[in-house]
Amino acid sequence: MFQTNCDGFESRLNAECDAVVSAVRRRQQQLIANARREKTFKQQSYRDQIAQCTSRVHRTTGLLQYSVEVMKEADQTAFLQVRFRALCF
């Protein structure tokens, strides 16, 4: 009788430990999946920010080049027009 109780306890203990290990593994997979999604989201966000900054740099560079050329001109109204565009930029 004692042996039967010990065998039953051992079986239940193994089953409960297996359930705990299974739950931990499921949670581990969920956490890994969440971390990967967050990483992908942040990477895309950084790519978008880089694209926006690159675009802004290109536009600013073009405006500066145009402004340099306009400043070489004797007509001051052309410079004022460029300055107005720069403020609206």
C-alpha positions in Angstrom: 0.0 0.0 0.0 2.8 2.4 0.9 4.5 1.6 -2.5 1.2 2.3 -4.3 0.9 5.7 -2.7 4.5 6.6 -3.5 4.1 5.5 -7.1 0.9 7.6 -7.4 2.6 10.6 -5.8 5.6 10.2 -8.1 3.3 10.1 -11.2 1.4 13.2 -10.1 4.6 15.0 -9.3 6.0 14.2 -12.8 2.8 15.2 -14.5 2.7 18.6 -12.6 6.4 19.2 -13.3 5.8 18.5 -17.0 2.9 20.9 -16.9 5.0 23.6 -15.3 7.9 23.1 -17.8 5.4 23.2 -20.7 3.9 26.5 -19.4 7.3 28.0 -19.0 8.3 27.0 -22.5 5.0 28.5 -23.9 5.6 31.7 -22.0 9.2 31.8 -23.2 8.0 31.5 -26.8 5.5 34.3 -26.3 8.2 36.6 -24.8 10.6 35.8 -27.7 7.9 36.5 -30.2 7.0 39.8 -28.5 10.7 40.8 -28.4 11.1 40.1 -32.2 7.9 42.1 -33.0 9.2 45.0 -31.0 12.6 44.8 -32.7 11.0 44.8 -36.1 8.8 47.7 -35.2 11.7 49.8 -33.9 13.8 48.9 -36.9 11.1 50.1 -39.2 10.6 53.2 -37.2 14.3 54.0 -37.4 14.2 53.4 -41.2 11.3 55.8 -41.5 13.1 58.4 -39.5 16.3 58.0 -41.5 14.3 58.4 -44.7 12.6 61.6 -43.5 15.9 63.0 -42.3 17.6 62.1 -45.6 14.9 63.7 -47.5 15.1 66.9 -45.4 18.9 67.0 -45.9 18.5 66.7 -49.7 15.9 69.5 -49.8 17.9 71.7 -47.5 21.1 71.1 -49.5 19.2 72.0 -52.7 17.8 75.2 -51.1 21.3 76.2 -49.9 22.8 75.6 -53.3 20.0 77.7 -54.9 20.5 80.4 -52.3 24.2 80.6 -53.0 23.5 81.1 -56.7 20.8 83.7 -56.0 23.1 85.6 -53.7 25.6 85.9 -56.6 22.9 87.8 -58.5 22.6 91.5 -58.2 18.8 91.3 -58.0 17.9 91.5 -54.3 14.2 90.5 -54.8 15.3 87.1 -55.9 17.0 86.6 -52.6 13.9 87.7 -50.7 11.9 85.1 -52.6 14.3 82.4 -51.6 14.2 83.6 -48.0 10.4 83.4 -48.0 10.5 79.9 -49.3 13.1 78.9 -46.7 10.7 80.2 -44.0 7.9 78.2 -45.4 10.1 75.1 -45.6 
